[in-house]
């Protein structure tokens, strides 16, 4: 990786392909190569993110394995985690995007592990899917988060895409294509409201809008864009990288999950073929477990953050910390209070991991039969239980690390604060207080949870 102060761009050279992105401190703006009226820009880009006229370039497409079963998926996750762990702290400090690790993820076959067997994939269990994300996120939760939307979208396609679309999109992922997210927007009433629009243009469609929190888009070959059609229905358009009018701005400046590149996607009269437009609105017509699947992966990432923080706390206390004077012991690891706190953290971690596994098992059982509204509700509640505990232990463990390890653990050279920063940012994806509410009103009043991607 290198940068030019004069050009104000970062360049990443990966597999003989150069990726050029704007730095975080560039006030969320890409310089325009040609003049456009400010009034025109304001109408399309209300948050003052200006459209670059540089042509978007797709990442290099690499050959990908197709894994055969759950055991191979778990083994591939451990192999990737071992690689990702080596420089995870440095990547976070320098905000160096994990291109090499993401490409390893793809080449290993992990990107297609949830594709149904009928379409050539291994269709691993939800238990395994969660475990894969947990394993990777212990090593680097940013690396775990980058492909999470791909798996939510792959599951969504099973319920909303037509047969031709499923054949084409599943095949592309098996061939190594990555899917990035362009769903959320800033400046809307809530996370469900969309301002982006997709309109018919002959036998094709055209998309206009601006997205943010676009995790995975910079690394993707397909950008999955949510937009409303002329009838106000939600559609999902799969836009190929390199399409004219598509711009991906690397302006994510969150203090945690710093290398996810979860920034802006600009869409200025972006053309898309009709066969790549999914009737996403159809998903709301029948009960499904789309939200539960998405939340399961979120919970797995938080569980990984928690284990990573506890592992680093134990290692630091053993190897670097000094015992407190009143403990009257030679090693910090012999301090009775430290021992007790590590025991508590481990118990809470094991409880969270157990509920995560139980939630995966519940989804596997429910997915094996026709899904009615009560089955969908059971799936959401099972995952909500796990999400509560994984949220709490990730925050507690990453904060407790410093209390147990001592002042030296706060030095920048160790970058141990990344665990708390990652936990705090990632757990804000959806408020855990509403998980308590969903579980409570389910048990108390028999109220079914809402049907969306956050429960």
C-alpha positions in Angstrom: 0.0 0.0 0.0 1.3 3.5 -0.8 -0.2 7.0 -0.8 0.4 10.3 -2.5 -0.2 13.5 -0.5 -0.5 15.5 -3.7 -3.0 13.1 -5.4 -4.8 12.5 -2.1 -5.6 8.9 -2.9 -4.7 5.6 -1.6 -3.7 2.8 -4.0 -4.0 -0.9 -3.2 -2.2 -3.3 -5.6 -3.8 -6.7 -5.4 -3.2 -9.5 -7.8 -1.8 -7.1 -10.4 -4.9 -4.9 -10.2 -4.7 -1.4 -8.7 -7.6 -0.1 -6.6 -7.8 3.6 -6.0 -9.8 5.0 -3.1 -10.1 8.3 -1.3 -8.7 8.6 2.3 -10.9 8.8 5.3 -9.9 12.3 6.2 -10.9 13.7 2.8 -14.2 15.1 4.2 -16.2 12.4 2.5 -15.7 13.9 -0.9 -14.3 12.6 -4.1 -13.0 15.4 -6.3 -14.9 15.8 -9.6 -13.0 15.5 -12.8 -15.5 17.7 -14.7 -17.7 20.6 -13.7 -21.4 20.1 -12.7 -23.8 22.5 -11.2 -24.0 22.4 -7.3 -27.8 22.4 -7.6 -27.7 19.2 -9.6 -25.3 17.5 -7.2 -27.3 18.5 -4.2 -30.4 16.9 -5.7 -28.7 13.5 -6.1 -26.1 13.7 -3.3 -27.7 15.5 -0.4 -24.8 14.7 2.0 -22.3 16.6 -0.1 -20.5 13.6 -1.5 -19.6 14.6 -4.9 -19.5 12.2 -7.8 -16.1 11.3 -9.3 -16.0 11.0 -13.0 -13.4 8.3 -12.8 -14.6 5.0 -14.2 -15.4 2.4 -11.5 -13.2 -0.7 -11.8 -14.2 -4.1 -10.6 -11.9 -6.2 -8.4 -9.9 -8.9 -10.1 -12.0 -12.1 -10.5 -10.2 -15.1 -9.0 -10.9 -18.8 -9.4 -12.8 -20.2 -6.4 -13.1 -23.6 -4.9 -16.5 -25.2 -4.2 -16.4 -26.8 -0.8 -18.2 -30.0 -0.4 -19.5 -30.1 3.2 -19.6 -28.5 6.6 -16.3 -30.0 7.8 -14.4 -28.4 4.8 -16.1 -25.1 5.6 -14.9 -25.1 9.2 -11.4 -26.1 8.1 -11.3 -23.3 5.6 -12.4 -20.8 8.2 -9.6 -21.9 10.6 -7.1 -21.6 7.8 -8.2 -18.1 6.9 -8.4 -17.0 10.6 -4.7 -18.1 11.1 -3.7 -15.9 8.2 -5.9 -12.9 9.2 -4.7 -12.9 12.8 -1.1 -12.2 11.8 -1.6 -8.5 11.0 -5.1 -7.7 12.2 -3.9 -5.2 14.8 -1.7 -3.4 12.3 -4.4 -3.3 9.7 -6.7 -1.7 12.2 -4.1 0.9 13.2 -3.2 1.8 9.7 -6.7 1.3 8.3 -5.2 -1.0 5.7 -8.0 -2.7 3.9 -7.8 -6.6 4.0 -7.7 -7.2 0.2 -5.4 -10.2 0.5 -7.6 -11.8 3.2 -10.8 -11.2 1.3 -9.4 -12.8 -1.8 -8.3 -15.8 0.3 -11.8 -16.0 1.6 -13.1 -16.2 -2.0 -10.5 -18.6 -3.3 -11.0 -20.9 -0.4 -14.7 -21.4 -1.4 -16.1 -19.9 1.8 -18.1 -17.3 -0.2 -20.5 -20.0 -1.6 -21.0 -22.3 1.4 -24.7 -21.4 1.8 -25.7 -21.9 -1.8 -28.3 -24.7 -2.1 -27.1 -28.1 -3.3 -29.7 -27.9 -6.1 -27.6 -25.0 -7.6 -24.2 -26.6 -7.1 -23.3 -25.4 -3.6 -22.6 -27.3 -0.4 -25.6 -25.7 1.5 -23.9 -25.9 5.0 -26.1 -25.8 8.1 -26.9 -22.6 9.8 -24.9 -23.9 12.8 -21.8 -24.1 10.5 -22.5 -20.8 8.9 -22.5 -19.1 12.3 -19.4 -21.0 13.4 -17.5 -19.9 10.2 -18.2 -16.2 10.9 -17.4 -16.7 14.6 -14.0 -18.3 13.8 -13.0 -15.6 11.4 -14.2 -12.8 13.7 -12.0 -14.0 16.6 -9.1 -13.2 14.3 -10.4 -10.1 12.6 -14.1 -9.0 13.0 -13.8 -6.5 10.1 -12.9 -9.4 7.9 -15.9 -11.2 9.3 -18.2 -8.3 8.6 -17.2 -7.6 5.0 -19.0 -10.7 3.5 -21.9 -10.9 6.0 -24.3 -9.1 3.6 -23.5 -11.5 0.9 -24.9 -14.4 2.9 -28.0 -12.5 3.9 -28.6 -11.7 0.2 -28.0 -15.2 -0.9 -30.7 -16.4 1.5 -33.0 -13.6 0.4 -32.7 -14.7 -3.3 -34.1 -18.1 -2.4 -37.4 -16.4 -1.5 -37.6 -13.5 -3.9 -35.7 -14.3 -7.1 -37.1 -16.2 -10.1 -35.5 -19.4 -11.3 -33.4 -17.8 -14.0 -32.1 -15.2 -11.5 -31.2 -17.8 -8.9 -29.4 -19.9 -11.5 -27.4 -16.9 -12.8 -26.5 -15.3 -9.4 -25.7 -18.4 -7.5 -23.5 -19.6 -10.4 -21.6 -16.3 -10.3 -20.9 -16.6 -6.6 -19.7 -20.2 -7.1 -17.4 -18.8 -9.8 -15.9 -16.3 -7.3 -18.0 -13.2 -7.6 -18.5 -11.3 -4.4 -21.7 -9.4 -3.4 -21.6 -6.1 -1.7 -24.3 -4.1 0.1 -26.0 -0.9 -1.0 -29.2 -0.9 1.0 -29.0 1.6 3.9 -29.2 5.4 3.4 -28.4 8.4 5.6 -30.8 11.2 6.3 -33.9 9.1 6.2 -36.7 8.8 8.8 -35.5 5.3 9.8 -33.4 2.5 8.4 -36.4 1.1 6.3 -37.0 4.3 4.4 -35.5 4.5 1.0 -35.0 7.6 -1.3 -33.1 5.7 -4.1 -35.3 5.2 -7.1 -35.3 2.6 -9.9 -37.2 3.5 -13.1 -37.9 1.7 -16.3 -35.9 2.7 -19.3 -37.0 0.7 -22.3 -36.2 -2.9 -21.7 -33.8 -1.9 -18.9 -33.9 0.0 -15.6 -32.0 3.1 -14.3 -31.1 3.7 -10.7 -30.5 7.0 -8.9 -29.6 7.6 -5.3 -26.9 7.6 -2.6 -26.2 4.9 -0.1 -24.1 4.6 3.1 -23.0 1.8 5.5 -22.3 -0.1 2.2 -20.3 -2.9 3.8 -18.6 -5.1 1.2 -19.3 -2.9 -1.8 -15.7 -1.8 -2.4 -14.6 -5.4 -2.4 -17.5 -6.7 -4.5 -18.2 -7.7 -8.1 -21.9 -7.3 -7.7 -23.4 -4.3 -5.8 -26.9 -5.2 -4.5 -28.9 -1.9 -4.5 -32.2 -1.4 -2.8 -34.5 1.1 -4.4 -38.2 1.9 -4.9 -39.8 1.5 -8.2 -42.5 3.7 -9.7 -45.2 2.0 -7.6 -43.3 2.4 -4.4 -42.2 -1.2 -4.2 -38.8 -2.2 -2.9 -36.6 -3.8 -5.6 -33.1 -5.1 -5.4 -30.9 -4.5 -8.4 -27.6 -6.3 -8.9 -25.2 -3.8 -10.5 -22.0 -5.0 -12.0 -18.9 -3.1 -10.9 -17.6 -0.9 -13.6 -21.1 0.1 -14.7 -21.2 3.7 -15.8 -22.7 6.0 -13.1 -21.7 3.7 -10.2 -19.2 5.2 -7.8 -17.9 3.7 -4.5 -16.4 6.1 -2.1 -14.1 4.8 0.7 -15.2 7.3 3.3 -16.0 5.1 6.2 -14.6 6.8 9.3 -16.1 4.8 12.2 -13.8 4.4 15.1 -14.4 0.6 15.1 -14.6 -2.0 12.3 -12.3 0.5 10.6 -11.3 -1.7 7.6 -14.8 -2.7 6.4 -14.9 0.2 4.0 -18.6 0.6 4.9 -18.9 4.0 3.1 -20.8 5.6 0.3 -22.2 4.2 -2.9 -23.3 6.8 -5.5 -25.7 6.0 -8.3 -26.2 8.5 -11.1 -28.4 7.1 -13.9 -26.9 3.6 -13.4 -28.3 1.2 -16.0 -29.2 -2.3 -15.0 -30.6 -5.2 -17.1 -34.1 -6.3 -16.2 -32.9 -9.9 -15.5 -30.7 -8.5 -12.7 -33.6 -6.7 -10.9 -35.2 -8.7 -8.1 -38.8 -8.2 -6.8 -37.6 -7.8 -3.2 -41.0 -6.7 -2.1 -42.3 -10.2 -2.6 -40.3 -11.3 0.5 -42.8 -9.6 2.8 -45.7 -11.5 1.4 -44.9 -14.8 3.1 -43.4 -15.7 6.5 -39.6 -16.3 6.2 -36.5 -16.4 8.3 -34.5 -13.7 6.4 -34.2 -11.5 9.4 -33.1 -14.3 11.7 -30.4 -15.5 9.2 -29.0 -11.9 9.0 -29.0 -11.6 12.8 -27.4 -15.0 13.3 -24.4 -13.8 11.4 -24.3 -10.5 13.3 -24.4 -12.4 16.6 -21.6 -14.7 15.4 -19.3 -11.7 14.7 -20.0 -10.3 18.2 -19.2 -13.7 19.7 -15.9 -13.7 17.8 -15.0 -10.2 19.1 -15.7 -11.4 22.7 -13.5 -14.5 22.4 -10.7 -12.5 20.7 -10.8 -9.9 23.6 -10.7 -12.6 26.3 -7.9 -14.5 24.6 -5.8 -11.3 24.4 -6.7 -10.5 28.1 -5.5 -13.9 29.2 -2.3 -13.7 27.2 -1.5 -10.2 28.4 -2.1 -11.1 32.1 0.1 -14.2 31.8 3.0 -12.6 29.9 3.1 -8.9 30.6 0.9 -7.7 33.6 2.3 -7.0 37.1 0.5 -8.3 40.1 -1.2 -5.8 42.4 0.8 -5.1 45.6 -1.9 -6.3 48.0 -2.3 -9.6 46.1 1.1 -10.7 47.5 1.7 -13.0 44.6 4.5 -13.3 42.1 2.4 -13.3 39.0 -0.7 -11.4 37.9 -2.2 -14.6 36.8 -2.2 -15.8 40.4 -4.2 -12.9 41.7 -7.4 -14.4 43.1 -9.6 -11.5 41.8 -8.2 -11.7 38.4 -8.7 -15.4 38.3 -12.3 -15.0 39.4 -13.0 -12.3 36.7 -11.5 -14.5 34.0 -13.7 -17.3 35.2 -16.8 -15.1 35.0 -15.9 -13.9 31.5 -15.4 -17.4 30.3 -18.7 -18.6 31.7 -20.6 -15.7 30.0 -18.8 -16.3 26.8 -19.6 -20.0 26.8 -23.3 -19.2 27.5 -23.4 -16.8 24.5 -21.7 -19.3 22.3 -24.1 -22.0 23.4 -27.1 -19.9 22.6 -25.6 -19.0 19.2 -25.3 -22.7 18.4 -28.8 -23.4 19.7 -30.1 -20.6 17.5 -28.4 -22.1 14.5 -29.9 -25.5 15.3 -33.4 -23.9 15.6 -33.0 -22.3 12.1 -31.9 -25.6 10.6 -34.9 -27.3 12.1 -37.3 -24.6 10.9 -35.8 -24.3 7.5 -36.4 -28.0 6.9 -40.2 -27.6 6.7 -42.6 -25.1 5.3 -42.4 -21.9 7.3 -45.5 -20.3 8.8 -45.6 -17.1 10.9 -45.1 -19.0 14.2 -42.1 -20.8 12.9 -40.6 -17.6 11.6 -41.2 -16.0 15.0 -39.5 -18.9 16.8 -36.5 -18.4 14.6 -36.3 -14.7 15.3 -36.7 -15.2 19.1 -34.0 -17.9 19.2 -31.5 -15.6 17.5 -32.6 -12.6 19.6 -31.7 -14.6 22.7 -28.2 -15.3 21.3 -27.8 -11.7 20.1 -28.5 -10.3 23.6 -25.7 -12.4 25.1 -23.2 -12.0 22.3 -23.7 -8.2 22.4 -23.2 -8.0 26.2 -20.2 -10.3 26.4 -18.4 -8.5 23.5 -18.7 -5.2 25.2 -17.9 -6.5 28.7 -14.9 -8.6 27.7 -13.4 -5.8 25.6 -13.7 -3.3 28.4 -12.7 -5.8 31.2 -9.5 -6.6 29.3 -8.0 -3.3 30.5 -9.1 -3.6 34.1 -7.5 -7.1 34.3 -4.4 -6.4 32.2 -3.5 -3.0 33.7 -2.2 0.3 32.5 0.4 -1.1 30.1 -2.4 -2.7 28.1 -3.5 0.8 27.0 -0.3 1.5 25.1 -0.9 2.2 21.4 1.8 -0.4 20.5 -0.6 -3.2 21.5 -3.8 -1.7 20.0 -5.9 -3.7 22.4 -8.6 -1.0 22.3 -9.6 -2.3 18.9 -11.6 -5.0 20.6 -13.8 -2.5 22.4 -14.0 -0.2 19.4 -15.0 -3.1 17.2 -17.6 -4.3 19.7 -19.1 -0.9 20.3 -19.5 -0.1 16.6 -20.7 -3.5 15.4 -23.2 -3.9 18.2 -24.8 -0.6 17.2 -26.1 -2.3 14.0 -29.5 -2.8 15.8 -30.3 -1.9 19.5 -30.1 -4.8 21.9 -32.8 -3.2 24.0 -35.4 -4.2 21.4 -34.2 -7.8 21.6 -35.1 -7.8 25.2 -38.5 -6.4 24.3 -39.1 -9.0 21.5 -38.2 -11.9 23.8 -40.2 -10.5 26.7 -43.4 -9.8 24.8 -43.1 -13.1 23.0 -43.1 -15.0 26.3 -45.5 -12.7 28.2 -48.1 -11.8 25.5 -47.4 -14.2 22.7 -46.6 -11.3 20.4 -44.9 -12.2 17.2 -41.8 -10.2 16.4 -41.7 -7.7 13.5 -40.7 -9.1 10.1 -37.6 -7.3 8.9 -33.8 -7.8 8.7 -33.2 -6.6 12.3 -35.0 -9.3 14.2 
